[in-house]
Amino acid sequence: MDIKKRAGLFVVFGILISSLSLGCIDSGKNLEGTSWNLESYLNNEGNLTNLIPDTKSTIAFDKEKISGNSGCNGFFSIYEVKGSSIKLGAIGSTLMYCATPGVMEQEQTILMRLDTIKSYKIEGNKLSFIDENNKVVLVYSKT
């Protein structure tokens, strides 16, 4: 094979690789329009644990906004995705009191974990949020 053909193949190969890697950049489109139910969260002892029975925590992604329920109260924020990195803005929430034992503590922990996320991964119908120590802190299932 002469040098011109090799150079041409090298250029084509380079363009192909560049195109594929650009396709891997995620602008949050795989999150946009989705909603999820929390399955487990990292408790204060450092273990993934299930929700207190009869409580439900959700998260939904709109164009650049999230909203959800943390077990008793609603919450909301903005988000930005770059690749597998995710950044939430300040999280706001309603301020209702929940009488069921443990629910307020669970809710505070969930909101605290949301505030620590740095990246995410989606595997099948599971969404995992990961903190700066590369530890899974929240696991959701798609609704």
C-alpha positions in Angstrom: 0.0 0.0 0.0 1.5 3.3 -1.0 2.0 6.3 1.4 -1.0 8.3 0.0 -3.5 5.5 0.6 -2.1 5.0 4.1 -2.3 8.7 4.9 -5.9 8.7 3.6 -6.9 5.7 5.7 -5.3 7.3 8.7 -7.3 10.5 8.2 -10.6 8.6 7.7 -9.8 6.5 10.8 -9.1 9.6 12.8 -12.3 11.2 11.7 -14.3 8.1 12.6 -12.7 7.9 16.1 -13.4 11.6 16.7 -17.0 11.2 15.6 -17.5 8.2 17.9 -16.0 10.0 20.9 -18.2 13.1 20.3 -21.2 10.8 20.3 -20.2 9.7 23.8 -20.5 13.2 25.2 -23.7 13.3 27.2 -25.6 16.6 27.4 -28.1 15.0 29.8 -30.4 13.8 27.1 -30.5 10.3 28.5 -31.8 11.9 31.8 -34.1 14.5 30.3 -37.8 13.5 30.5 -37.1 10.5 32.8 -38.4 9.8 36.3 -37.0 7.4 38.9 -37.9 5.8 42.3 -35.3 5.6 45.0 -34.4 2.1 45.9 -31.5 2.6 48.3 -29.3 5.4 49.8 -26.1 5.6 51.7 -27.0 5.8 55.3 -25.0 7.7 58.0 -23.2 4.4 58.8 -21.8 4.2 55.3 -24.1 1.4 54.0 -26.6 1.3 51.2 -30.0 0.8 52.8 -33.6 0.5 51.6 -36.2 3.1 52.4 -38.4 2.9 55.5 -41.4 0.8 54.6 -44.4 2.8 53.1 -42.2 5.8 52.2 -41.4 6.7 48.6 -38.7 9.0 47.2 -38.6 10.1 43.6 -36.6 12.2 41.2 -37.7 13.5 37.7 -35.5 15.3 35.2 -36.9 18.0 32.9 -34.8 20.0 30.5 -32.5 21.6 33.0 -34.5 21.1 36.2 -35.1 18.3 38.7 -38.0 17.8 41.0 -39.0 15.0 43.3 -40.0 13.9 46.7 -37.6 12.9 49.4 -40.0 10.8 51.5 -42.2 13.6 52.9 -41.3 16.8 51.3 -40.9 17.9 47.7 -37.6 19.2 46.4 -36.3 21.0 43.3 -33.1 22.2 41.7 -31.4 22.8 38.4 -28.8 20.4 37.0 -26.0 20.3 34.4 -24.5 17.3 32.8 -21.1 17.0 31.1 -20.2 13.4 30.1 -20.9 11.3 33.2 -20.5 14.3 35.5 -23.6 15.9 37.0 -23.8 19.1 39.0 -26.9 20.2 40.9 -27.7 23.7 41.9 -28.9 24.6 45.4 -31.6 22.2 46.4 -34.9 23.8 47.6 -37.6 21.9 49.4 -40.9 22.2 51.1 -40.8 22.2 54.9 -43.6 19.9 56.1 -43.2 17.9 59.3 -43.4 14.1 58.9 -44.6 12.2 62.0 -43.6 8.7 61.0 -40.6 7.7 63.0 -37.3 8.0 61.1 -38.7 9.6 58.0 -37.3 13.1 58.7 -33.9 11.7 59.3 -34.1 9.5 56.2 -35.2 12.6 54.2 -32.3 14.7 55.5 -29.9 12.0 54.5 -31.3 11.7 51.0 -31.1 15.4 50.4 -27.6 15.5 51.9 -26.6 12.7 49.5 -28.1 14.6 46.5 -26.0 17.6 47.5 -22.8 15.4 47.3 -23.2 13.8 43.9 -20.5 14.4 41.3 -21.3 11.7 38.6 -23.9 9.2 37.6 -24.3 6.0 35.6 -27.2 4.3 34.1 -27.2 0.5 33.7 -30.4 -0.9 32.4 -33.2 0.6 34.4 -30.9 1.6 37.3 -29.6 5.1 37.9 -26.7 5.4 40.4 -25.4 8.7 41.8 -21.8 8.7 42.8 -19.9 11.1 45.1 -16.4 12.6 44.9 -15.0 9.5 46.6 -16.4 7.3 43.8 -18.9 5.8 46.2 -22.5 5.1 45.2 -24.7 7.2 47.4 -28.2 6.9 45.8 -29.7 4.1 43.6 -32.9 4.7 41.6 -35.0 2.5 39.4 -36.8 3.9 36.3 -40.5 4.4 36.6 
